[in-house]
Amino acid sequence: MRKTALQNLVTYAIAVAIVWYVARGVSWVRVADAARGATLWLFVSVSVAGFLCWFVGETILYGRLFSFFYRATGFVELLPTTAAVYFLQLVNSYVASGVYVLFLHTRKSVPWITSACTLMFLAYVDVMLLSILTLLAIVLVPTSPIRFGLYYAAGVLGAGCIIASFWLIWGARLGDGNWLRWIYDRPSLLCFRVARPSHYIKLFAIRSVIFLGVGLVLYGQFASFHIALPLTQALALTPFIVAIGTSPFSPGGIGTTQLVFTVAFARFASKGDLFALSLAVTAFNLVVRIPMGAVIAKPLVEDVVGVESELITKPTARRA
């Protein structure tokens, strides 16, 4: 608990430091004017749509992921866990990810390390998809500020393809004495070993729909603050926004949202307008996620109690 509290303190300190850094030179009069002039109903409408896109989309995504490699996982079954993750992301991103690990262990009887590696597999899929979308955005919208990431995205995609070829093609052909074959045979890396191209394609498709929704919502949020952001630019910058916004050093998007908005979109509006919009987006995320704590309390406590019972019972059984 002390370690977690320290992590939270450091994370929020970094987030506040980023906000302070971005706020330097901002005209607060301009921020207030931008907030007053915004079309509130449009901002709330598109932001709610964006939240539902993320929440429903990720519930489906994780449900498919778990169903591919373990027992069938339904949408309704996974809803409380997704709500828990979204709430705990305000507290600690690492703890939030652990909720999915807890779900797999308690509800699907998956070993702890294997559960963690399952999330690592999805993170690998996400990184591959973001690199692909970044390269597509650079090709299709050459004027986008995301162009600076060309070589990074190409390098990540190249490394990802080598990793994919290892699991799909040549890893199983290695001799038993090869250290790479030892990695290939690890029980905890089951999902990497079992995944087929069809699994990758289906996960890519679900996540791509979520990212498309993010781009459209971003366009709507800018329109609500009367900032003329072309739709093509909003879609092109979506991979960068997603990559930075989901950083573990960004509790609820605090700090990174302000940084990304004021830097990536600097040529489309004044810093005051962009800072006002970024604050509105962050405030909305906080307002919509905090009530989830009441929703997830009971099922999360039940799972934790189940784990405590397991940890107590196993040592007793070994001594007997």
C-alpha positions, -999 to 999 in steps of 0.1 A, spaced: 0 0 0 29 24 8 45 16 -26 12 22 -44 6 55 -26 41 66 -35 35 57 -72 2 76 -71 19 106 -56 47 106 -82 22 101 -111 0 130 -101 31 152 -94 42 145 -130 7 152 -143 5 185 -124 40 195 -135 30 190 -171 -2 211 -167 19 238 -150 45 237 -179 18 239 -206 -1 267 -188 29 290 -189 21 320 -211 -16 311 -214 -40 340 -213 -66 331 -187 -89 357 -201 -88 339 -234 -94 306 -217 -125 319 -199 -138 335 -232 -133 302 -250 -151 283 -223 -180 307 -223 -183 307 -261 -183 269 -265 -214 251 -276 -219 231 -244 -246 207 -257 -224 197 -287 -193 192 -265 -212 170 -240 -229 150 -267 -198 141 -286 -178 135 -254 -205 111 -242 -204 93 -276 -166 91 -273 -167 77 -238 -193 50 -249 -172 42 -279 -142 35 -257 -161 18 -229 -183 -5 -251 -155 -11 -277 -130 -21 -251 -155 -44 -233 -161 -61 -266 -123 -62 -274 -113 -78 -241 -142 -101 -243 -130 -114 -277 -94 -116 -265 -103 -137 -235 -127 -159 -255 -100 -166 -281 -76 -181 -256 -97 -191 -226 -134 -197 -218 -161 -177 -236 -165 -142 -221 -197 -123 -226 -202 -86 -228 -224 -84 -197 -200 -105 -177 -171 -82 -184 -189 -49 -179 -182 -45 -141 -145 -53 -148 -143 -26 -175 -160 -1 -152 -134 -9 -125 -106 -4 -149 -119 30 -161 -124 42 -125 -90 30 -113 -72 46 -142 -78 78 -122 -59 64 -93 -32 42 -108 -29 28 -143 -9 -2 -132 -35 -11 -106 -62 -6 -133 -46 -31 -156 -44 -55 -128 -82 -57 -126 -82 -76 -159 -56 -100 -145 -77 -104 -114 -108 -112 -136 -89 -138 -156 -75 -155 -125 -108 -155 -105 -134 -160 -132 -114 -180 -159 -89 -199 -136 -60 -185 -156 -26 -185 -138 -14 -151 -127 16 -148 -150 -4 -161 -180 -30 -135 -173 -4 -107 -172 11 -120 -205 -24 -119 -221 -26 -82 -215 10 -79 -228 -2 -96 -260 -30 -71 -265 -5 -42 -258 17 -57 -286 -13 -58 -309 -21 -22 -301 14 -10 -307 15 -28 -341 -18 -12 -350 -8 23 -339 24 21 -360 4 10 -390 -21 38 -386 7 63 -381 23 53 -414 -10 55 -432 -17 89 -417 17 102 -429 11 89 -464 -25 100 -467 -21 134 -449 15 145 -455 8 179 -439 -1 164 -406 22 172 -376 24 134 -370 49 132 -398 78 135 -373 70 100 -362 77 84 -396 110 66 -386 97 56 -351 66 41 -366 85 23 -393 110 9 -367 83 -3 -344 64 -19 -373 95 -37 -385 103 -50 -350 67 -61 -346 68 -80 -378 99 -99 -367 82 -108 -335 51 -119 -353 71 -141 -377 88 -157 -347 54 -168 -331 37 -176 -364 64 -192 -385 99 -201 -373 97 -202 -335 82 -237 -335 109 -250 -359 138 -243 -335 157 -271 -318 151 -279 -282 185 -266 -271 179 -231 -286 172 -204 -260 146 -188 -283 127 -222 -284 127 -220 -246 109 -187 -248 85 -200 -274 75 -229 -251 68 -208 -220 33 -218 -207 27 -182 -197 31 -170 -233 2 -192 -244 -17 -164 -263 14 -155 -283 19 -191 -293 -17 -199 -300 -27 -167 -318 -34 -171 -355 -36 -144 -382 -74 -144 -379 -71 -135 -342 -48 -105 -351 -72 -94 -378 -103 -95 -356 -85 -76 -327 -71 -50 -352 -107 -45 -366 -123 -39 -332 -95 -15 -321 -96 3 -354 -133 11 -350 -125 25 -315 -97 46 -329 -120 59 -357 -146 69 -331 -119 87 -312 -110 107 -343 -146 116 -350 -152 127 -314 -120 148 -314 -133 166 -345 -167 172 -328 -150 185 -296 -130 210 -316 -161 221 -334 -179 226 -301 -152 252 -292 -154 267 -327 -119 256 -337 -117 249 -374 -98 215 -374 -101 196 -406 -115 161 -402 -85 146 -420 -61 162 -395 -82 150 -366 -81 114 -379 -44 116 -388 -34 127 -353 -56 101 -336 -28 75 -332 -5 100 -316 -32 112 -292 -41 77 -282 -5 67 -277 3 97 -255 -31 99 -238 -30 63 -225 4 67 -209 8 53 -174 20 88 -163 -14 102 -173 -41 95 -146 -73 102 -164 -54 121 -192 -44 149 -168 -13 166 -181 -8 147 -214 -41 159 -228 -31 195 -222 4 189 -237 -9 171 -268 -37 196 -275 -15 227 -272 15 212 -292 -1 190 -319 -28 215 -328 -9 247 -323 -14 258 -359 -52 255 -358 -60 277 -328 -45 299 -301 -29 283 -271 -57 297 -248 -84 281 -269 -66 248 -270 -59 249 -233 -95 256 -225 -106 227 -247 -81 203 -231 -93 213 -196 -129 206 -206 -119 172 -220 -101 163 -188 -129 176 -166 -154 155 -185 -132 124 -181 -131 129 -143 -169 135 -140 -179 105 -160 -154 80 -144 -157 89 -107 -192 75 -103 -180 42 -116 -164 36 -82 -198 29 -67 -208 6 -95 -177 -16 -93 -172 -18 -55 -192 -50 -48 -179 -73 -76 -143 -61 -71 -144 -67 -34 -158 -102 -40 -130 -110 -63 -104 -97 -39 -119 -117 -11 -117 -148 -33 -80 -142 -39 -73 -137 -2 -91 -170 5 -70 -187 -21 -37 -174 -8 -47 -184 27 -59 -219 17 -29 -229 -4 -2 -226 23 -25 -244 47 -29 -273 22 8 -275 17 15 -277 54 -11 -305 58 
